Amino acid sequence: MIGRLLLYKLAGFGMFIGIVTTGWAQTRISGQVKDDKGKPLGFASIYIENTIDGSTADSAGRYSFKTYAKGKQVLVASFIGYESTRDSILIDKKVLNHTIIIKEKVVNMQEVVITAGAFEANDENKVAVLKPLDIYTNAGAGGDIMGAIRTLPGAQAQTEQTGLFVRGGDASESQVIIDGMVVQNPFSSNVPGVSQRSRFTPFQFKGMSFSSGGYSVRYGQALSSVLELNTTDLPTSSNINFSLGMTGGEASGVKKWSSSSIELTGHYDNLTPFFDLAKTNFKYYQVPESGGGSVKYTLLGTKKDIIKILMKFDR
């Protein structure tokens, strides 16, 4: 009686082990990955969604791996430059063979403009474009073009050295371009330990664009930044302007003809009235004073030709 009972228990235990083993049995999934033209696609990635079961195809696009997953599953295949494919499969046997078709991804390229054998390297969508009022309304810029540029991302606020420093580069790696020409001395005379202002006023220009990405192609050398300035064309009308303040005075005038114009400016600055009102704890041997002026002549030729002559003096 005991022997027969033990035999029944062993038989039941054997049936339990068989059921569990069947439940834990793995399924081998294999096949080949091809593109939409029927050519094998080597080294594609294949895996069952929401599991860690998968493999990488060989050079001929063949793949094979085992999984414990059962029932309806999603087989995902992906490859660089191709769209990911998600195929529904039914895992209900020990061996499953499935061929995967991956379609090539369509990529739209941006327009490339080639003119007169030259490649257009400038991308105006990636530069900061400023108007004259943007310079004057920039807090801390003090109406200076360079002061406003130093507040933009990528530029360093430098108070002890004259120049435009961008992303750790030296001042010699930044160029100032006016109407397509490189400006050799864009700053006022250098004073040790003090960063100087630019020589130009914002309203001399109709637009200012700043790029902190460099222009190695367009300007022929590796640069950390380019500040491109475009001067105004013919003024809209003739006018005369005067201004007077505690530190000096300024006058300017514009005379416009049908196809030409002349613009004159002059200023004189003296800090004596300011120091008479604002008492400071230091004295000057000579109170700072400065003066200067500029002349600009514009001549409009044909619809595509224009001559601009600018002369500027500062003391």
C-alpha positions in Angstrom: 0.0 0.0 0.0 2.8 2.4 0.9 4.7 1.5 -2.2 1.7 2.2 -4.4 1.0 5.5 -2.7 4.7 6.5 -3.3 4.4 5.5 -6.9 1.3 7.8 -7.4 3.2 10.7 -5.7 6.2 10.2 -8.0 4.0 10.1 -11.0 2.1 13.3 -10.0 5.4 15.0 -9.4 6.7 14.0 -12.8 3.6 15.3 -14.5 4.0 18.6 -12.6 7.6 18.9 -13.7 6.6 18.2 -17.3 3.9 20.9 -17.3 6.3 23.5 -15.7 9.0 22.5 -18.2 6.6 22.9 -21.1 5.6 26.3 -19.7 9.2 27.4 -19.5 10.2 26.1 -22.9 11.9 28.7 -25.1 10.9 29.5 -28.7 13.6 30.1 -31.3 12.8 32.9 -33.6 14.9 33.2 -36.8 14.7 34.7 -40.2 16.2 37.4 -42.4 16.0 41.2 -42.6 15.7 42.7 -46.1 15.1 46.1 -47.5 12.1 47.1 -49.6 14.0 46.0 -52.8 14.6 42.5 -51.4 18.3 42.9 -50.7 19.6 41.5 -47.4 20.2 44.2 -44.7 23.1 43.3 -42.5 23.7 44.2 -38.9 20.1 45.4 -38.2 18.7 45.2 -34.7 15.8 42.9 -33.9 14.0 42.5 -30.6 10.6 41.7 -29.1 8.8 44.8 -27.9 8.8 45.3 -24.1 11.3 42.5 -23.5 15.1 42.1 -23.5 15.0 39.2 -26.0 16.6 40.1 -29.3 19.6 39.9 -31.6 21.7 41.6 -34.3 21.6 40.3 -37.8 24.8 39.1 -39.4 26.3 40.5 -42.7 23.7 38.6 -44.7 20.8 39.9 -42.7 20.1 36.6 -40.9 19.1 36.6 -37.3 18.2 34.0 -34.6 17.4 34.3 -30.9 15.4 32.5 -28.2 12.6 33.9 -26.1 10.3 32.8 -23.3 7.5 35.2 -24.6 4.2 33.5 -25.7 1.2 34.5 -27.6 0.8 37.6 -29.7 3.9 39.8 -29.6 5.4 42.7 -31.6 8.8 42.1 -33.4 10.7 45.3 -33.9 13.5 45.8 -36.4 15.6 49.0 -36.9 18.6 50.1 -38.8 20.3 53.5 -39.4 18.9 55.3 -42.3 15.8 53.0 -42.4 12.3 53.3 -40.8 11.7 51.1 -37.8 9.4 48.1 -38.6 6.9 46.6 -36.1 5.5 43.2 -37.2 2.8 41.3 -35.2 3.8 37.7 -34.6 2.2 34.7 -32.8 4.5 32.6 -30.7 2.9 29.2 -30.2 5.6 26.7 -31.2 9.2 26.0 -30.5 10.5 27.3 -33.9 9.3 30.4 -35.7 10.7 31.7 -38.9 9.9 35.3 -39.9 11.2 37.6 -42.7 11.3 41.3 -41.9 11.1 44.0 -44.5 12.5 47.5 -43.6 11.8 50.5 -45.8 14.5 53.2 -46.4 13.9 56.5 -44.7 13.3 59.5 -46.9 15.3 62.5 -45.8 14.6 66.0 -47.2 17.7 68.0 -47.7 17.7 71.8 -47.4 18.2 73.9 -50.5 21.9 74.5 -51.4 22.5 77.7 -53.4 25.6 77.8 -55.6 26.4 81.1 -57.4 29.3 82.0 -59.6 31.3 79.0 -58.3 31.1 80.1 -54.7 29.4 78.2 -51.9 27.0 80.3 -49.7 28.4 79.7 -46.2 26.3 82.2 -44.3 23.2 80.9 -42.5 21.2 84.0 -41.4 18.8 81.8 -39.4 21.7 81.0 -37.0 23.0 84.5 -36.3 21.8 87.2 -34.0 20.5 90.2 -36.0 20.3 93.5 -34.1 18.8 96.9 -35.0 20.2 100.2 -33.8 17.4 100.5 -31.2 18.3 97.1 -29.9 21.8 98.4 -29.1 20.5 101.5 -27.3 17.8 99.7 -25.3 20.2 96.9 -24.2 20.7 97.3 -20.4 24.4 97.8 -19.6 25.5 98.3 -23.2 25.7 102.1 -22.9 24.8 102.6 -26.5 27.9 100.8 -27.6 27.7 98.1 -30.3 30.4 96.0 -28.7 28.8 96.4 -25.3 25.6 94.9 -26.6 27.3 92.1 -28.4 29.1 91.1 -25.2 25.7 90.4 -23.6 24.8 87.7 -26.2 25.3 84.0 -25.5 28.9 82.8 -26.3 30.5 86.2 -25.8 32.6 87.0 -22.7 32.0 90.3 -20.8 35.5 91.7 -20.8 36.2 94.9 -18.8 40.0 94.8 -18.8 40.9 94.1 -22.4 39.8 95.7 -25.6 38.3 93.3 -28.1 35.6 90.8 -28.8 36.1 87.5 -27.0 33.9 84.6 -27.9 33.9 81.1 -26.5 37.3 81.4 -25.0 38.9 82.6 -28.2 41.4 85.5 -28.5 40.4 88.9 -29.7 42.4 88.3 -33.0 40.0 85.4 -33.8 37.0 87.8 -34.0 36.5 90.0 -37.1 34.4 93.1 -37.6 33.1 93.4 -41.2 31.5 96.6 -42.6 29.9 96.3 -46.0 32.0 93.2 -46.7 35.3 94.7 -45.8 37.4 93.8 -42.7 37.8 96.7 -40.2 41.4 96.8 -39.0 40.8 99.0 -35.9 37.2 98.8 -34.9 37.9 100.1 -31.3 39.0 103.4 -29.9 42.6 103.9 -28.8 43.7 101.2 -26.4 44.1 102.1 -22.7 45.8 99.5 -20.5 43.4 97.7 -18.1 40.2 99.3 -19.6 38.1 97.9 -22.3 37.4 100.5 -25.0 34.2 101.3 -27.0 33.8 100.8 -30.7 34.5 103.6 -33.1 31.1 103.5 -34.6 27.6 104.6 -33.5 24.7 102.2 -34.0 22.6 104.5 -36.1 25.3 104.4 -38.8 24.1 100.9 -39.7 20.8 99.5 -40.9 21.6 96.0 -39.5 24.1 94.2 -37.4 24.4 90.4 -37.4 26.6 88.4 -35.0 27.7 84.8 -35.4 29.5 82.9 -32.7 30.0 79.9 -34.9 32.9 81.2 -37.0 33.1 81.7 -40.8 36.1 79.5 -41.9 34.7 79.2 -45.4 33.3 82.6 -46.2 36.2 84.7 -44.8 39.0 82.3 -45.5 40.3 81.5 -42.0 39.2 79.9 -38.8 37.4 82.4 -36.7 35.5 82.2 -33.4 33.0 84.9 -34.4 32.1 87.5 -37.0 30.3 90.8 -36.4 28.9 91.9 -39.8 27.7 95.5 -40.1 25.8 97.0 -43.0 25.8 100.8 -43.3 22.7 102.8 -44.2 22.0 103.7 -47.8 20.5 107.0 -48.9 18.7 108.8 -46.0 15.0 109.3 -46.2 15.1 113.2 -45.9 17.3 116.2 -45.0 17.5 117.1 -41.3 19.5 118.9 -38.6 19.9 117.7 -35.0 21.4 119.2 -31.9 21.9 117.7 -28.4 23.3 119.2 -25.2 24.0 117.5 -21.9 26.1 117.8 -18.7 29.1 116.2 -20.4 29.0 117.9 -23.8 27.2 118.7 -27.0 26.6 117.2 -30.4 25.3 118.4 -33.8 24.5 116.5 -36.9 23.0 117.3 -40.3 21.9 115.5 -43.4 21.5 116.9 -46.9 19.7 114.6 -49.4 19.5 115.0 -53.2 17.8 112.7 -55.7 20.7 110.2 -56.0 23.3 111.3 -53.4 23.6 112.6 -49.9 26.1 114.0 -47.4 26.0 113.6 -43.6 28.0 115.6 -41.1 28.4 115.0 -37.4 30.4 116.7 -34.7 30.7 116.4 -30.9 32.6 117.8 -28.0 32.7 116.2 -24.5 34.0 117.8 -21.3 33.3 116.3 -17.8 33.9 119.5 -15.9 30.2 120.4 -15.4 29.5 116.8 -14.2 32.3 116.9 -11.6 31.1 120.3 -10.4 27.7 118.7 -9.5 28.9 115.1 -8.5 31.5 115.3 -5.8 34.0 112.4 -6.0 36.8 111.2 -3.8 39.5 111.6 -6.5 40.8 114.5 -8.5 42.1 114.7 -12.1 45.2 116.7 -13.1 43.2 117.4 -16.2 39.5 116.7 -16.5 38.8 114.3 -19.4 37.6 115.9 -22.6 37.2 114.6 -26.1 35.9 115.6 -29.5 35.4 114.3 -33.0 33.4 114.3 -36.1 32.5 112.3 -39.2 31.6 112.8 -42.9 29.7 110.4 -45.0 29.0 110.7 -48.7 26.6 108.4 -50.5 26.2 108.2 -54.3 23.6 106.0 -55.9 24.6 104.8 -59.4 22.5 102.2 -61.1 20.0 100.0 -59.4 22.8 97.6 -58.3 25.7 100.1 -57.7 26.2 102.4 -54.7 29.3 104.2 -53.4 29.7 105.0 -49.7 32.6 107.1 -48.4 32.9 107.5 -44.6 35.6 109.5 -42.8 35.7 109.7 -39.0 38.0 111.5 -36.6 38.2 111.3 -32.8 40.5 113.0 -30.3 
